[in-house]
Amino acid sequence: MKQTTLRYKIDQNGNVEESVQGVEGTDCEAVTKPIEEALGNVVAQTHTADYFTSEENWRAGYDVMSEGALGDYPDD
């Protein structure tokens, strides 16, 4: 079984940076959701390569990064 690691960095202004390791796809969102809700407003999210392990998430990321080139995917 793969180990899941959650790391939190809190700066002097009280801003929290959260990172997740060992979780693939959208499972990371399920793991962090209760903590994020307790902390309050999420200002930004950046997904790691582990998030894009599923084809659905990979295609969603490609659409965003290619400025909306929907359906214009590179050959698999």
N, C-alpha and C positions, 0 to 999 in steps of 0.2 A: 504494500500500500504506500502510495506517495505521501510524503509529509507536506502539510499545509502550514505556511508561515505567514503571519500578519505582522507587519512592522509599522510603528507609528513614530513620527517625528513631530514634536511640538516646538514651534519657535517662540521667541520671547514675546510676541504679540498674541499668542494663543492660537495661531493657525496650525492646523493638523494636516500632516502629509501622511497618507496611508499607502502602503504597498503590500501586494499579495503575491506569494510565490507558491507553486505547487498545485495550482488550480487552473484547469483549462476551460476554455469557452466561457459561457455566461454564468457558470457556477460561481465565479468570483463575485458577481453582483449579489447573488443570494447569500454568500458568506458575509459580505460587508454591509448589506442593507440595514440590519438592526443597529449596527454601530453608527453608521452614517445618520440614521434617523435620530439616534440619541444625541449625536454631536450637533445636529442642526443643518444649516445651509451648506450644500456641496457647491463649491465655486467652480471646480474644473475636474475633469476625469481624463486620464490618458491610459489607453489600453496597451498592455504589453503583447509580445508575440504569442504568448500562451492563450490570450483571448481569441486570437484568430485561427485556432487549430481546427475549428469546424468550418466547413465550406460556406455555410450561411453567414457566419460572422466575417469570414474573409471577404466574401463578395460585398457585404455591407461596408466594410472598411475600404474596399477598392472604389466603390461608388463615391464615397465621401472624398477620398484622396484624389480622385481623377476629375473632380469638379462636376459630378453628376453625369458621367458617361455611362448611364444605365444600360446594361446589356452589352457593353463593350468590354468584355473580359478577355484577358490574354488566354491563349490556348493552354489547356491543361496538360 
